[in-house]
Amino acid sequence: MKHTPLKRTGFLKRGKPLAKTSKKRRQEMPQMRAWHDAVFERDDSRCVKCLREGTDAHHIRCRNVAPEMKHDLTNGICLCRLCHTWFHCYPTMAKDWLKQTRPDQYEHLYGDKT
């Protein structure tokens, strides 16, 4: 049996970066950093769900669903890694949790109280 060396293809080619940051994304980085810092400051760097140390700033309404709200401070909450995963795995439960614990923020984001 003849052995052939594995070929590097796609992003794994030697000398090529694993991912490139688009020009648009690079231009938004300072705004996103400011949004992230403002969310952490408002929530005292604590997870709003379990009160552990916050590690992530989470967009409640997805950036691609509501791009006009991606830099809106009310569209963000500080979460720990575990709660952030929960928010993404159980979006309906997360929305209900937000409605019960933060009704003003829910009203601003979704525009209804139902």
N, C-alpha and C positions, 0 to 999 in steps of 0.2 A: 504494500500500500504506500503510495507516494504522499508525503506530507507537503502541503503548500502553506506558506505563511498567511496569516490573517491579514486582510487588507483593511486599512483605515478608510472609512467612507463617511460622507456627510460632515457633521460637525466635529468628528473625531480625527479628521485629517491633521497630520503633524503641522504645527505652526499656526493653525487656525484657532480662533477663540471659540469657546463652547457656545456663546451667545453674544450677539451684538445688540447694543442698546440703540434704539432708533433715535433720530434727531429730535422728533417730537417728544419722546419720553425723556431725553436728556434736558430739554427745555423746561419740562414740567417738574423736574426733580426738586428745585428749590421751593416751589409752591407746595409740593407734596410733603417735603420735610417740615415746612412751616405748619401745615395742617396737622401732621403727625405730632409735632411738639405741642401744639395748642390743645389737641385732644388729651395728651398725657398730662398737661398742666391742669386742665379743667377737671379731670378725674383723679388728680393727685397720684398719678402713676399706679393706680390700683385697678384691678379687674372689677368692673361694675357688677358682675354677676356673683362672684365668689369672694371678692375682696382680697384675693392674693395679689402678689406683685404683678403688675401688668407688663406684658411683653409685646403686645400687638395693638396697633390702632386699626380698628375694623370699620369698613364702610358698611353702614346698615343697608342702604340702597346701593346696589352694585354700580360701579363706575360706568359700565357699558349700558346699563338699563336707564340710569339717570345721570348722564355726563354733566349736566348743569349743576349737580349737587356734589360733585367729587371734591370740591374744596370748601364745602359748607360744613361748619363746625358741628351743627346739629346732626349731620349725617355720620358722625363718627362716635365710637365708644372705645374705651380702653379695655382690653381683655387679656387674660392669661392664655397660654397656648392651648390648654385643655378646653376652656370655654370657647375660644375662637374656633376650634375644631367642631365643637357642639353646634355653634351658630351655623356653620356651613353644612353639617350633616342633617340638621333638623330645622330648616328655615321656617316652617310653619309654627313650630313650638317656640322658636326664637322670636318670631313676630308677636305671638301671643304674650310671651314674657315681657317684651318691650312695651306692649300696650298696657299691661298691668302695672309695671314698675316705673315707667317713664311716659305717662300719658301725654304730656305736653310735647315731648320730642316725637312721639308717635303721630300725634295730630299734625305737626309741622311736616313730617316726612310723607305721610300717607293721605293727609287731607280729609280723613273721616274718623269717626269714633266707633264705627261698627266692627 
